[in-house]
């Protein structure tokens, strides 16, 4: 496992565990549904941090006979797990908040209790900034998901603070109301994380800008006469590319192969590309049309 990913996951496990214990104890003592909801959110964060640790470890393994293209899909699985647990947690908080509205339970709120969500906001903001930097450096969807989750937790802690402050000021209905706001935000963020990682697992095509960068890299090899099929898809959080290039039909097999290797190296120099597969086509006498994506159209002459 890369040192940066290892450190990030351990930081997530430790800090989320400490926040869970702090919020759970104070939530039980005060009876605040908002604080208890936030504590369960921290518990989910701890569980998902452990899952991310395991999945990042798996994804970093070398390719083997059973997985010839590596284990890159393990990380999106961790991101998807974050999304699923977020959905479960969100609906559970909705249920608890509605029960609190109905019961009208009186809370025991003290002024020092207001420090708990403030501490949470500070810690989670620092975690979000840290995870965002590491996730960007390592191109890790799982750690990026942790960054999104952490910044969402800042807003959740703010909602918790409003709920507790409202109950402390004589407006107890604000506490379960804050719980409902928290639940809605958790479900929405889980949906966003889930959709992103489903795209990774389904092998979706990268954005158009990257496709154009791939084509430009292939065209940069002077011996390439034309581009035919240009296809790419995600394998985990990295991309595999298939390109059909046209070369002079009179070249030897050896020379054509050498051109293909140049194109392969040019495309794989793009940071997001893990593997490029190059097919050699003999150039047509009068090429026409434009670059194809998905094997449907011919490329423009160079």
FIKOL-906556 format. One record per residue (C-alpha): x, y, z; residue number from 1; residue in three letters. Coordinates in nm, 2 decimals. Layout:
N
       X       Y       Z  seq  type
       X       Y       Z  NUM   ALA
...
END
This chain:
302
       X       Y       Z  seq  type
    0.00    0.00    0.00    1   UNK
    0.12    0.35   -0.07    2   UNK
    0.24    0.53    0.24    3   UNK
    0.01    0.82    0.18    4   UNK
   -0.30    0.61    0.15    5   UNK
   -0.20    0.40    0.46    6   UNK
   -0.15    0.71    0.67    7   UNK
   -0.48    0.87    0.55    8   UNK
   -0.69    0.56    0.63    9   UNK
   -0.53    0.53    0.98   10   UNK
   -0.60    0.90    1.05   11   UNK
   -0.96    0.84    0.95   12   UNK
   -1.00    0.54    1.18   13   UNK
   -0.85    0.71    1.48   14   UNK
   -1.01    1.05    1.46   15   UNK
   -1.36    0.91    1.37   16   UNK
   -1.34    0.66    1.66   17   UNK
   -1.25    0.94    1.91   18   UNK
   -1.54    1.16    1.78   19   UNK
   -1.78    0.87    1.80   20   UNK
   -1.69    0.81    2.17   21   UNK
   -1.71    1.18    2.26   22   UNK
   -2.05    1.24    2.09   23   UNK
   -2.20    0.91    2.21   24   UNK
   -2.12    0.97    2.58   25   UNK
   -2.24    1.33    2.57   26   UNK
   -2.54    1.24    2.36   27   UNK
   -2.66    0.97    2.61   28   UNK
   -2.60    1.21    2.90   29   UNK
   -2.80    1.49    2.74   30   UNK
   -3.06    1.29    2.55   31   UNK
   -3.00    1.50    2.24   32   UNK
   -3.13    1.32    1.93   33   UNK
   -2.91    1.55    1.71   34   UNK
   -2.60    1.47    1.90   35   UNK
   -2.68    1.10    1.91   36   UNK
   -2.75    1.11    1.54   37   UNK
   -2.41    1.27    1.48   38   UNK
   -2.24    1.01    1.70   39   UNK
   -2.39    0.73    1.48   40   UNK
   -2.26    0.92    1.18   41   UNK
   -1.91    0.91    1.33   42   UNK
   -1.95    0.53    1.40   43   UNK
   -2.04    0.49    1.03   44   UNK
   -1.73    0.69    0.94   45   UNK
   -1.52    0.47    1.15   46   UNK
   -1.66    0.15    0.99   47   UNK
   -1.61    0.29    0.64   48   UNK
   -1.26    0.40    0.72   49   UNK
   -1.17    0.04    0.81   50   UNK
   -1.34   -0.07    0.49   51   UNK
   -1.14    0.18    0.29   52   UNK
   -0.82    0.06    0.46   53   UNK
   -0.89   -0.30    0.35   54   UNK
   -0.99   -0.20    0.00   55   UNK
   -0.70    0.03   -0.06   56   UNK
   -0.47   -0.25    0.06   57   UNK
   -0.63   -0.49   -0.19   58   UNK
   -0.62   -0.24   -0.48   59   UNK
   -0.25   -0.18   -0.43   60   UNK
   -0.17   -0.55   -0.50   61   UNK
    0.01   -0.64   -0.82   62   UNK
   -0.17   -0.81   -1.10   63   UNK
   -0.18   -1.19   -1.07   64   UNK
   -0.31   -1.49   -1.27   65   UNK
   -0.67   -1.44   -1.14   66   UNK
   -0.66   -1.06   -1.18   67   UNK
   -0.44   -0.99   -1.49   68   UNK
   -0.52   -0.62   -1.48   69   UNK
   -0.47   -0.57   -1.11   70   UNK
   -0.72   -0.51   -0.83   71   UNK
   -0.81   -0.15   -0.90   72   UNK
   -1.19   -0.21   -0.86   73   UNK
   -1.14   -0.27   -0.49   74   UNK
   -1.13    0.11   -0.41   75   UNK
   -1.46    0.20   -0.58   76   UNK
   -1.62   -0.09   -0.38   77   UNK
   -1.51    0.09   -0.06   78   UNK
   -1.66    0.41   -0.20   79   UNK
   -1.99    0.23   -0.27   80   UNK
   -1.99    0.09    0.08   81   UNK
   -1.97    0.44    0.21   82   UNK
   -2.27    0.53    0.01   83   UNK
   -2.48    0.23    0.12   84   UNK
   -2.40    0.29    0.49   85   UNK
   -2.48    0.66    0.45   86   UNK
   -2.83    0.57    0.32   87   UNK
   -2.90    0.33    0.60   88   UNK
   -2.79    0.58    0.86   89   UNK
   -2.99    0.86    0.71   90   UNK
   -3.32    0.67    0.72   91   UNK
   -3.25    0.55    1.07   92   UNK
   -3.20    0.91    1.18   93   UNK
   -3.53    1.01    1.02   94   UNK
   -3.71    0.74    1.22   95   UNK
   -3.55    0.85    1.55   96   UNK
   -3.62    1.22    1.48   97   UNK
   -3.99    1.16    1.41   98   UNK
   -4.01    0.96    1.73   99   UNK
   -3.86    1.25    1.92  100   UNK
   -4.12    1.49    1.76  101   UNK
   -4.40    1.26    1.88  102   UNK
   -4.27    1.19    2.23  103   UNK
   -4.17    1.55    2.31  104   UNK
   -3.90    1.43    2.55  105   UNK
   -3.74    1.71    2.76  106   UNK
   -3.36    1.74    2.72  107   UNK
   -3.10    1.80    2.98  108   UNK
   -2.87    2.05    2.79  109   UNK
   -2.58    2.24    2.95  110   UNK
   -2.37    2.52    2.80  111   UNK
   -2.05    2.31    2.78  112   UNK
   -2.23    2.06    2.55  113   UNK
   -2.23    2.33    2.28  114   UNK
   -1.85    2.27    2.25  115   UNK
   -1.90    1.92    2.11  116   UNK
   -2.03    2.01    1.77  117   UNK
   -1.78    2.30    1.75  118   UNK
   -1.49    2.06    1.81  119   UNK
   -1.64    1.82    1.55  120   UNK
   -1.65    2.10    1.29  121   UNK
   -1.29    2.19    1.34  122   UNK
   -1.16    1.83    1.33  123   UNK
   -1.37    1.74    1.03  124   UNK
   -1.27    2.05    0.84  125   UNK
   -0.90    1.96    0.89  126   UNK
   -0.97    1.60    0.79  127   UNK
   -1.15    1.71    0.47  128   UNK
   -0.86    1.92    0.36  129   UNK
   -0.62    1.65    0.43  130   UNK
   -0.82    1.37    0.26  131   UNK
   -0.88    1.60   -0.04  132   UNK
   -0.51    1.66   -0.09  133   UNK
   -0.41    1.29   -0.05  134   UNK
   -0.70    1.17   -0.27  135   UNK
   -0.60    1.41   -0.54  136   UNK
   -0.23    1.31   -0.52  137   UNK
   -0.30    0.94   -0.53  138   UNK
   -0.61    0.95   -0.76  139   UNK
   -0.80    0.75   -0.50  140   UNK
   -1.18    0.75   -0.52  141   UNK
   -1.21    0.60   -0.18  142   UNK
   -1.01    0.87   -0.01  143   UNK
   -1.18    1.13   -0.22  144   UNK
   -1.51    0.99   -0.09  145   UNK
   -1.38    1.03    0.26  146   UNK
   -1.30    1.40    0.19  147   UNK
   -1.65    1.46    0.07  148   UNK
   -1.79    1.28    0.37  149   UNK
   -1.58    1.48    0.61  150   UNK
   -1.68    1.82    0.46  151   UNK
   -2.05    1.70    0.48  152   UNK
   -1.98    1.62    0.85  153   UNK
   -1.89    1.99    0.90  154   UNK
   -2.24    2.09    0.80  155   UNK
   -2.39    1.81    1.00  156   UNK
   -2.21    1.93    1.31  157   UNK
   -2.34    2.28    1.24  158   UNK
   -2.70    2.14    1.23  159   UNK
   -2.63    1.96    1.55  160   UNK
   -2.51    2.28    1.71  161   UNK
   -2.82    2.46    1.60  162   UNK
   -3.04    2.18    1.74  163   UNK
   -2.86    2.17    2.08  164   UNK
   -2.85    2.55    2.11  165   UNK
   -3.22    2.56    2.03  166   UNK
   -3.30    2.31    2.30  167   UNK
   -3.08    2.49    2.54  168   UNK
   -3.26    2.82    2.46  169   UNK
   -3.61    2.67    2.52  170   UNK
   -3.69    2.55    2.17  171   UNK
   -3.67    2.17    2.21  172   UNK
   -3.83    2.10    1.87  173   UNK
   -3.51    2.23    1.70  174   UNK
   -3.32    1.92    1.82  175   UNK
   -3.52    1.66    1.62  176   UNK
   -3.55    1.91    1.34  177   UNK
   -3.17    1.92    1.32  178   UNK
   -3.18    1.54    1.31  179   UNK
   -3.40    1.55    1.01  180   UNK
   -3.17    1.80    0.83  181   UNK
   -2.87    1.58    0.92  182   UNK
   -3.04    1.27    0.78  183   UNK
   -3.14    1.44    0.45  184   UNK
   -2.78    1.56    0.40  185   UNK
   -2.64    1.22    0.48  186   UNK
   -2.87    1.05    0.22  187   UNK
   -2.79    1.31   -0.05  188   UNK
   -2.41    1.28    0.00  189   UNK
   -2.43    0.90    0.00  190   UNK
   -2.62    0.92   -0.33  191   UNK
   -2.34    1.14   -0.48  192   UNK
   -2.06    0.91   -0.37  193   UNK
   -2.25    0.60   -0.48  194   UNK
   -2.32    0.73   -0.83  195   UNK
   -1.95    0.83   -0.88  196   UNK
   -1.82    0.49   -0.77  197   UNK
   -2.09    0.29   -0.97  198   UNK
   -1.95    0.47   -1.28  199   UNK
   -1.60    0.34   -1.19  200   UNK
   -1.73   -0.02   -1.14  201   UNK
   -1.94   -0.02   -1.45  202   UNK
   -1.64    0.08   -1.66  203   UNK
   -1.79    0.41   -1.79  204   UNK
   -1.61    0.63   -2.04  205   UNK
   -1.40    0.92   -1.92  206   UNK
   -1.49    1.28   -1.99  207   UNK
   -1.46    1.43   -2.34  208   UNK
   -1.17    1.65   -2.24  209   UNK
   -0.96    1.34   -2.15  210   UNK
   -1.06    1.17   -2.47  211   UNK
   -0.93    1.46   -2.67  212   UNK
   -0.60    1.45   -2.47  213   UNK
   -0.57    1.08   -2.55  214   UNK
   -0.62    1.15   -2.93  215   UNK
   -0.37    1.43   -2.92  216   UNK
   -0.11    1.20   -2.75  217   UNK
   -0.17    0.94   -3.03  218   UNK
   -0.14    1.20   -3.31  219   UNK
    0.18    1.33   -3.16  220   UNK
    0.36    1.03   -3.31  221   UNK
    0.46    1.16   -3.65  222   UNK
    0.43    0.82   -3.83  223   UNK
    0.06    0.79   -3.74  224   UNK
   -0.14    0.87   -4.06  225   UNK
   -0.49    0.85   -3.91  226   UNK
   -0.69    0.75   -3.60  227   UNK
   -0.98    0.51   -3.63  228   UNK
   -1.14    0.37   -3.32  229   UNK
   -1.07    0.54   -2.99  230   UNK
   -1.23    0.39   -2.69  231   UNK
   -1.16    0.42   -2.32  232   UNK
   -1.31    0.30   -1.99  233   UNK
   -1.25    0.30   -1.62  234   UNK
   -1.09   -0.01   -1.46  235   UNK
   -1.14    0.09   -1.09  236   UNK
   -1.02    0.45   -1.07  237   UNK
   -0.77    0.42   -1.36  238   UNK
   -0.84    0.41   -1.74  239   UNK
   -0.77    0.16   -2.01  240   UNK
   -0.76    0.28   -2.37  241   UNK
   -0.80    0.10   -2.70  242   UNK
   -0.68    0.29   -3.01  243   UNK
   -0.67    0.18   -3.38  244   UNK
   -0.40    0.38   -3.57  245   UNK
   -0.33    0.38   -3.94  246   UNK
    0.03    0.36   -4.06  247   UNK
    0.18    0.35   -4.40  248   UNK
    0.07    0.02   -4.56  249   UNK
    0.41   -0.04   -4.71  250   UNK
    0.59   -0.05   -4.38  251   UNK
    0.73   -0.37   -4.25  252   UNK
    0.57   -0.55   -3.95  253   UNK
    0.87   -0.45   -3.74  254   UNK
    0.84   -0.08   -3.82  255   UNK
    0.46   -0.08   -3.77  256   UNK
    0.51   -0.25   -3.43  257   UNK
    0.76    0.02   -3.33  258   UNK
    0.52    0.29   -3.42  259   UNK
    0.25    0.12   -3.21  260   UNK
    0.49    0.11   -2.91  261   UNK
    0.55    0.49   -2.95  262   UNK
    0.18    0.56   -2.94  263   UNK
    0.14    0.33   -2.64  264   UNK
    0.41    0.51   -2.44  265   UNK
    0.27    0.85   -2.55  266   UNK
   -0.08    0.77   -2.42  267   UNK
    0.04    0.59   -2.11  268   UNK
    0.23    0.91   -2.01  269   UNK
   -0.11    1.06   -1.93  270   UNK
   -0.14    1.04   -1.56  271   UNK
   -0.49    0.88   -1.55  272   UNK
   -0.41    0.61   -1.81  273   UNK
   -0.30    0.28   -1.67  274   UNK
   -0.28    0.08   -2.00  275   UNK
   -0.32    0.15   -2.37  276   UNK
   -0.39   -0.12   -2.63  277   UNK
   -0.28   -0.02   -2.98  278   UNK
   -0.41   -0.19   -3.30  279   UNK
   -0.23   -0.13   -3.63  280   UNK
   -0.43   -0.07   -3.94  281   UNK
   -0.29   -0.02   -4.29  282   UNK
   -0.36    0.33   -4.42  283   UNK
   -0.63    0.37   -4.68  284   UNK
   -0.56    0.54   -5.01  285   UNK
   -0.79    0.83   -4.95  286   UNK
   -0.89    0.85   -4.57  287   UNK
   -1.19    1.05   -4.49  288   UNK
   -1.43    1.13   -4.20  289   UNK
   -1.34    1.21   -3.85  290   UNK
   -1.20    1.04   -3.54  291   UNK
   -1.43    0.77   -3.41  292   UNK
   -1.52    0.69   -3.06  293   UNK
   -1.65    0.35   -2.99  294   UNK
   -1.55    0.21   -3.33  295   UNK
   -1.82    0.39   -3.53  296   UNK
   -1.63    0.64   -3.75  297   UNK
   -1.30    0.69   -3.93  298   UNK
   -1.04    0.95   -3.83  299   UNK
   -0.93    1.26   -4.01  300   UNK
   -0.61    1.24   -4.21  301   UNK
   -0.31    1.38   -4.03  302   UNK
END
